[in-house]
């Protein structure tokens, strides 16, 4: 059994690694690719925001379909999204000058990519239900290692080979993700008859009533992630404001990913000594401190230094929110819970892309970073003021 669990953990780490690298290549360098195709900051912001809005709409529908209908398994859904993304990126490679086609294909590819993340997180909870506890922090930490490597390498490759290398890299990495997903044996969720929950919207209304503290926590992180994605989406523009370029974007993303590693790999030890809700308070503070450092940074080197706060910001948030969700939400609602946890980041992504693009084009990089810092501080205050019962877990409204 120990050997079997280890085997699953290795394959789960490989899945996270390929996803993180693929996500980095397409979403991490989306601004670099679109700017090279003559999209303005506002156009990039609106396009990526629209992708996130559609993902927010589609995610709970897909989650309810897997959770309740039992018609498809997590594995089938992930494989389908991999194939769709590979097909879209292959077509994107052939499109060079038509901005409308580029926008539509990039929109659809981004949606497909974003829909995948909560499904990968739900593999962890699937095995927990089977009595197999995987080391999620180690799997996500391995993903951060590979994210760091690919971000630095791809930043250099783009400088020498051009922006099409982003698309080619994405195709190869999603093919790898597909191959490793095929190695899992994941059964369909048995269909459930639930009085009053057979209708999707009734199901979501009951979820909102049942998990008030959980949803209030997510609302604070929507604001925090607004700032986070202002920085992530417009990192190229921030770098250019202090004399940097595309290569520095790759280096900065790599530094951030490397800084996540200690927390990712040590999360199992950390969480045994602190509750998930308390860890989320720590990460809320770290996100805001990082925002302040970005605002004050006068050079590329200082921006790289600000990325070191990624350790207690995104690095701690990712395993903490998955663990917290697994404790706060009943197993029958788990895919919905994991999807909503990801949706809080997507909602911040929408606001960050729209506000960031508009403020940058109107007032410049400093004004954009100032607005982001204020918004992050507001989200931090919400998280710190939340009072929970029984640690904020099941039915702790």
N, C-alpha and C positions, 0 to 999 in steps of 0.2 A: 504493500500500500504506500509506504514511504517513497519507494522508487517511482510509483505511478504518479503521486502528487508532484514530485520533483519534475517529472516529465511534462506534466500539464503546466507547471510554473514556467519552465523553459519556453514552451510553445506560446504561452500567454505573454511572456516578456518579448518574444519575437514579434507577435502581433502588434503589441504596443510600439515596439521599435519602428516597424515599417509604417505604422500609421503616423507616428510623430514625425518621421522623416518626410513622408508624403504630405502631411499637413504643412510642414515647414516650407516645402518646395512650392506649393500652390498658394496657400493662405499667407504664409510668412513673407513671401516675395511677390504677393499680388500687386502691391503698389509699384514695385520696381518694374514688373511686367507691363502694367497698364500705363504707367508714366512713359515708358518707352514706346507705347502705341499711341501717344499724344493725348491721353486722358488727363484732364485737370484734376486737382485735389478734390474739388467739389464733386466732379463726375465720379471719381473713384469712391468717394464717401457714400454717395447716393447708391451706386451699384452694389457695394458690399453691404450697405444697410438694408437694401431691398432683399438681398440674398438671405440675410439674417431674419428679416420679417417673415419671409415665406417658410424658412426653417422652423421658426417659432410656431407657425400654424400647423405645419406638417408633423412635427415631432410628437405632440401628444396623440395625434391620430394614429401614427405608426405604433406608438407605445401601447395604446388601447387595443390595437389590432393584434399585437403580439401577446399582451397580458390577458385579454379577455376572450378573443375569438379563437385563439389557438390554431389558426390556419397556417401560420408560418413560424419557423423557429428563428432564434437570434442568428444562427449560422446562415440560414437562407437569406435573411434580410441583409446581412453584412456582405455576403457574396454578390447579391444583386447590385448593391450600391457600388461595390468595387468594379464590377463590369460596366455599369453606367458611367462611372468616373473615367475609366480607361477609354471608353468610346468617345466621350466628350473631349478629353484631352487630345486624343488622336486627331479629332476633327479640328480642334483649336490650332494644332501644329500646322495645318494646311491653310489657315486663314491669316493673312498678313496685313491687309490695308483696310478692310471693311470694319469700321468701328462698331456698327450695329451687330454684326455677327459675332465679333469678339466679345461684346458686352453680354449678349444672350448666352453664349456658350460658357463664358466665365461665370455668369450668374448661376446656371444650372450645375456646373461642376462644383462650385462653392457650396451650394445647397446639399448636393450629394455627399460631399466631404463632411459637412457639419452634422448631417443626420447620423453619421456613423459613430461619433464619439460616445453618446450615451449607451449605444448597443454594446460597444467594447467594455464599458464599465459594468454593464449588466451581466456580462459573462462571469465576472467576479462574484456577483450575488447569486447567479445560477448555481455555481459550484458550492457556495456557502450553504444554499438550501439542500444540496446533496450531502452535506457534512464534510466537504473538502474546503479547508480554509487556505486560500492562496495568499501569497505575499504581494498585495497590490502595490505597496510602496516600492518594492524592488522592481516590479514590472514597469511601473511608471518611471522609476529612476533610470532604468535601462533605456526607456524611450527618450529621456532627457539627454542621456549620453549621446545617442544617435542623432537627436535633434541638434545638439551642439556641433557634432562633426559635420553634418550635412549643411548646416547654416554657414559655417566658415568656408567649407569647400565650395559650396554653390555660389557664395558671394564672390569668390575669386574666379570661378569658372565663368560667371556672367560677365566679368570685366574683360575676359579674353575671348569668349565664344558668343556673347550676346544673350538676349533675353529668351530666345527659343530653347536654351538649355534648361530653363525652368520647367517647361512643358515636358520635354523628353525625360528629365529626371522624375517628374511626377508619374508618368506612365510606367516607368520601370519599377518604382517603389510600390505603386498600387498593385502591380502584378505580383510582387513579393508578398504583399498583405493578403491577396487572394489565395496564394499557395498555402500559406501558414494557417489561414482560416479553415481551409479544407481538411486540416489534420484533426480538427475538433469534432467530437461526437456530442451534439447538443439536441435534446429532444424538444418537440413542440410543447408549449404550455397547454395542459388540458383545458378545453373550453369550460367556462364557468357560467352557471345560471345565477345571476345575482338580482334579487328583487329590487327594482328601482334603479339598477345600474346597467341595464342592458342597453340603454341609450347612452351614446358617448358623452353628450353634454350633461346628462344627469350624473354620470360617473365623475366628471370633472367638478361639478358643483359639490358633490359629496366629499370629494378629495379636499376641496378648499375648506369646507366646514370642519373636516376631521384633523387637518394638519395646519392650524393657524400659526403656531410658533415657527414651524418649518418654513412656511411661505413668507412670514415677516422677515426671517433671516435672509432668505433669498432676495427680498426686495432691497435690503441694504446693500447686498453685493451687486445688484443691478447698477447702482450709482458708482460703486467702486470700480466695476468693470467698464463703465463709461470712460473713465480716465485711462484705465489700462489699455483699452483698445484705441484711444486717441494716440497714445504713444506707439503701440504696435503697428497700427495702420499707417501712420504718418512718420515712422521712424526715419525714412529716407529724407523727408523734408526737414525734420529736426536736425539730422546730421548735416545736411547742406547748410543749415543756418549757422552751424559752428565750424564749417569748413570741411566736412566729411563727404563721403559718397557711398555707392552701393557696396563696395568692399567693407566699409566700416559698419554698414547695416548687418552684414553677415557675421562679422566679428562680435558685434554687440549682442546679437541673438545667441551666438555661441557662448559668450560669457554668462548670459542669463541662464541658459540651459545647464551649464556646468555648475552654477551656483545652486541649482535645485537639488543636486545629487545627494548631499549629506542628509537632507530632510527626507527625500524620497526613500532612500535605502534604510534610513533609521526610523521610519514612521511607525513600524510595528512596535518598536521599543518606546517611542514617544507617546503613542496613544494609550499604552497601558498605564501611563503615569498621569494622564490628563484626559478630560472628556473632550469629545469632538466639538461641542459648542464652545468650550474655552479656547481650543486651538483656532477656531474660526475668528474669535476676537483678536487673537495675536496676529493672524494674517491680515485682518482688516487694518490694524495699525501699520503693519509693514507696507502694505500697498500705498497708504497715504504718505508715509515717510519717503518712500521711493519717488512718489509724485513730486514732493517738495525738492528732492535732490535733482530731478530732471529739470524742474523749473529754474533752479539756481545754476545749472551746469553751463559754464562758458566755453568749454572745449570738448572735443571728441573723447579725450581721456576721462573727463569728469562724467560724461554720459556712460562710459564703460563702468566707471565706479558706481554710479547709481544703479546699474543692473545687478550689482551684488546683493541688493535687497530682495532680489527674486527668490532667494533662499527661503525667507519667511513669508514672502508674498505668494506668488503663484505656486512656488515649489511646495509650500505647506498646504495651500488651499486645495490642490487637486486630490491628494489622498484623503485629506480631512473631510472634504465635502462628500466624497463617496462613502467613507466610513460613517459620517454623521447621518447621511441619508439612509444607510442600511439599518441604523439604530432608530431613526425617527419615523420611518415609514414601514408599514406592515408588508410582508412578503408579497401578498396578492396585489399590492399597488407599486411594487418595486421599480418596474420599468418606467412607469409614470413618474415616480419620484426621482429616479436618476435622470430622466429626460428633462424634468423641470429644473433640476440642479444645473444642467447644462444650459437650459433656456435662460437662466438668469444671466449667464455670461453672454449669451447671444443677444439678449435685450440690451445689455450694456454695449455690445458691439454695434448695434443699430444706432443708439444714441451717440456713441463715440465717433462713428463714421460720419454721420450727418453733421453733428456739431463741429467736429474737428475739421472736416473739409471746408465748411462754411466760414468758420472763424479764421482758418489759415489763409484762405483766399482773400478775406476781408481785412484782417488785422495782423496776420503774421504768426510765426511760430510761438513767440513768447506769450501772446494773448491766448493762444490755443492751450498752452501748457498751464497757464494761470487758471483758466476756466476749468480744466480737468482736475487740478489740485483742489479747488473749492468743492467740486462735485464729489470727489473721493472723500474729502473730509466729512461731508454730510452723510455719506454712506457709512463711514466709520462710526460716527456718532450713533446712528440707528443700531448698528450691531452691538456696540458697547452698552447701550441702554436696554437691550432686550432682557427681560426677566423670564426665566423658564422654570418649570416644575420638573422634578425628577431628572435634572440634567438636560431637559429640553428634548426628550426622546418621545417614544410612542405616546400619542394623544396628550402631549404635554402642552396643551393650549392654555 
